[in-house]
Amino acid sequence: MFSPGDVVLAVGVVAAVGHFAEIQSEAVTKVTGLDLDLLKETLKLVAEVEGRDAISGRSG
């Protein structure tokens, strides 16, 4: 169904150990055309902002 290296969107539970992942979900789809570098940078920035909010006591 999916190949190693595919990017998928799953609604449910994803359990990962090392390089192995188990998706416990009925809703799974392959995502194509995604800029992985942009996604990684976005996730880093979100974590940075959330970290600042946690330190300052803000939420949301």
N, C-alpha and C positions, 0 to 999 in steps of 0.2 A: 504494500500500500504506500509506504513512505520509504525514502532512501536516507542513509546517513547524510547529514548535512542539510536536509530539508528544513525549512522554517515552517512550523505549524502553529495554528491558533487553536487552543483547546479550552472548552468551557467545562470545568469539572476539577478533578484532582490530578496533578502530575507528581509522581514520586520518582526522584532521581537518585541513583547511587553511582558515582563515577561517570562512566560513559553510557550507562544503561538508564533508560527512562520508561516508566510504565504510565500510560495515560488511562485513567479510569473515567471515561466520558463517552457520551453518545455524540457530542458535537465537536468534531475535529475537522479542520480544513487546512489544506496546504496554502501558504501565503507566497505569492510570486511577485517579483518586481520590487522587493523590499530592499532598501539601502541599509545593510546591516551596520555599517560604520555610523550612519546617522542615528540609528536606533540605539546603539551602544552609547553614543555621546549624549543623547536625550536622557537615557536612563541614569547616566552619571550625574547630569545636571539636576534631575529630579531628586536623586538621593542627596545631593549637596544642599538643595533648597530645603528638603524635609529635615535634614540634619540641623540646619540653621534655625528652622522653625521650632524644633524640639528644644534646642538650647535656649531660645528666647521665650518659650512658653506659648507660642502661637500654634494654632491648629488649622487644618484645611488647606 
